[in-house]
Amino acid sequence: MKTFGLILPTLCAGVIAVAGTSSLRAQSANIERGRYIVDQVGACGYCHTPRLANGEPDKANYLKGMKKLDMGPIGAPTIKRADHSQDLTSTSKMWERWGDKGVVTFLETAKNPKGHHADAPMPRYQMKAEDAEAVTAYLKSLK
């Protein structure tokens, strides 16, 4: 009976450790999926990462927002156009105002927590919930 008393707690600890590792892997995979969507699908860095003098992205300020969007002709004068892009990293004021839920909702509905669309040239993405959650997890992982 003493052996059973030692085996059961050890077995339980092993099961908990495996479950924890599995959870970390799933979280890591979700963040990696979000990175892929941000970098490869949405190309968010194009507008949300400042440029160096030579036009290259400033990798030290990846997704920290740009002060002035200079993306060529404005087009129709009736289109309201943003003069800057948001800092998307977890240290930005956006996260303080919106929180995780607000970011997910924006990515799903293309509307901010006040119910407004972002100014052009921001596309009106309407992502599936799992994609919006993955992007949110990735952006939240950035400092």
C-alpha positions as CSV (number, residue, x, y, z in Angstrom):
1,M,0.0,0.0,0.0
2,K,2.9,2.3,0.6
3,T,4.0,2.0,-3.0
4,F,0.5,3.0,-4.2
5,G,0.7,6.1,-2.0
6,L,3.9,7.2,-3.7
7,I,2.9,6.3,-7.2
8,L,-0.4,8.1,-7.3
9,P,1.0,11.6,-6.4
10,T,3.9,11.1,-8.8
11,L,1.5,10.0,-11.6
12,C,-0.8,13.0,-11.0
13,A,2.2,15.4,-11.0
14,G,3.3,13.9,-14.4
15,V,-0.2,14.3,-15.9
16,I,-0.3,17.9,-14.7
17,A,3.2,18.6,-16.2
18,V,2.2,17.1,-19.5
19,A,-1.0,19.0,-19.6
20,G,0.9,22.3,-18.9
21,T,3.4,21.5,-21.6
22,S,0.6,20.8,-24.1
23,S,-1.1,24.1,-23.1
24,L,2.1,26.0,-23.7
25,R,2.6,24.4,-27.1
26,A,-1.0,25.3,-28.1
27,Q,-0.4,28.9,-26.9
28,S,2.8,29.1,-28.8
29,A,1.2,27.7,-32.0
30,N,-1.6,30.2,-31.7
31,I,0.9,33.1,-31.4
32,E,2.8,31.7,-34.4
33,R,-0.4,31.6,-36.4
34,G,-1.1,35.2,-35.4
35,R,2.5,36.2,-36.5
36,Y,1.8,34.6,-39.9
37,I,-1.4,36.4,-40.3
38,V,0.1,39.8,-39.3
39,D,3.2,39.4,-41.4
40,Q,2.2,37.4,-44.4
41,V,-1.6,37.9,-44.9
42,G,-2.3,41.3,-43.5
43,A,1.1,42.8,-44.1
44,C,0.5,45.0,-41.1
45,G,4.1,46.1,-40.9
46,Y,3.8,48.0,-44.1
47,C,1.8,50.8,-42.4
48,H,2.4,50.1,-38.7
49,T,6.2,50.0,-38.8
50,P,8.2,53.3,-39.2
51,R,10.7,53.6,-42.0
52,L,14.3,54.5,-41.8
53,A,15.8,57.3,-44.0
54,N,16.6,54.7,-46.7
55,G,12.9,53.5,-46.8
56,E,13.6,50.2,-45.1
57,P,11.4,49.2,-42.1
58,D,12.8,50.2,-38.7
59,K,13.0,46.7,-37.2
60,A,13.8,48.1,-33.8
61,N,10.3,49.7,-33.8
62,Y,8.4,46.9,-35.5
63,L,4.6,47.6,-35.4
64,K,5.1,50.6,-33.2
65,G,3.1,52.8,-35.5
66,M,4.1,55.6,-38.0
67,K,3.7,59.3,-37.4
68,K,2.8,60.1,-40.9
69,L,1.4,57.8,-43.5
70,D,2.8,58.7,-46.9
71,M,1.3,56.1,-49.2
72,G,0.9,58.1,-52.4
73,P,-2.1,60.0,-53.8
74,I,-5.0,60.4,-51.4
75,G,-7.6,59.7,-54.1
76,A,-11.1,61.1,-53.7
77,P,-11.2,64.2,-51.5
78,T,-14.2,62.9,-49.6
79,I,-12.3,59.9,-48.1
80,K,-11.2,60.6,-44.6
81,R,-7.6,59.4,-44.3
82,A,-5.5,58.7,-41.2
83,D,-2.4,60.8,-40.7
84,H,-0.7,58.1,-38.5
85,S,-1.0,54.4,-37.8
86,Q,-1.5,52.9,-34.3
87,D,1.2,51.3,-32.2
88,L,0.0,47.6,-32.2
89,T,2.4,46.3,-29.5
90,S,1.3,45.4,-26.0
91,T,2.8,48.6,-24.5
92,S,0.6,50.9,-26.5
93,K,-2.3,53.0,-25.3
94,M,-4.6,51.1,-27.6
95,W,-4.3,48.0,-25.3
96,E,-5.1,50.1,-22.2
97,R,-8.2,51.5,-23.9
98,W,-9.4,48.5,-25.8
99,G,-8.1,45.4,-24.0
100,D,-7.9,42.0,-25.5
101,K,-11.7,41.8,-26.1
102,G,-11.7,45.2,-28.0
103,V,-8.9,44.1,-30.3
104,V,-10.6,40.8,-31.1
105,T,-13.9,42.6,-31.7
106,F,-12.1,45.1,-34.0
107,L,-10.5,42.3,-36.0
108,E,-13.8,40.4,-36.3
109,T,-16.1,43.4,-37.1
110,A,-13.8,46.1,-38.4
111,K,-15.2,48.4,-35.8
112,N,-13.5,49.8,-32.8
113,P,-15.1,49.6,-29.3
114,K,-17.0,52.8,-30.0
115,G,-18.5,51.3,-33.1
116,H,-16.5,53.2,-35.7
117,H,-14.4,52.0,-38.6
118,A,-10.7,52.9,-38.7
119,D,-9.8,55.6,-41.2
120,A,-8.4,54.7,-44.6
121,P,-6.1,53.2,-45.6
122,M,-6.8,50.6,-42.9
123,P,-8.7,47.7,-44.5
124,R,-11.9,46.6,-43.0
125,Y,-10.8,43.1,-42.0
126,Q,-13.6,40.8,-40.7
127,M,-11.7,37.8,-39.4
128,K,-13.0,34.5,-38.1
129,A,-12.9,34.4,-34.3
130,E,-9.9,32.0,-34.1
131,D,-7.9,34.2,-36.5
132,A,-8.7,37.4,-34.6
133,E,-7.7,35.6,-31.3
134,A,-4.5,34.4,-32.8
135,V,-3.6,37.9,-34.1
136,T,-4.5,39.4,-30.7
137,A,-2.3,36.8,-28.9
138,Y,0.6,37.6,-31.2
139,L,0.3,41.4,-30.9
140,K,0.0,41.1,-27.2
141,S,3.3,39.2,-27.1
142,L,5.1,42.1,-28.7
143,K,6.8,44.7,-26.4
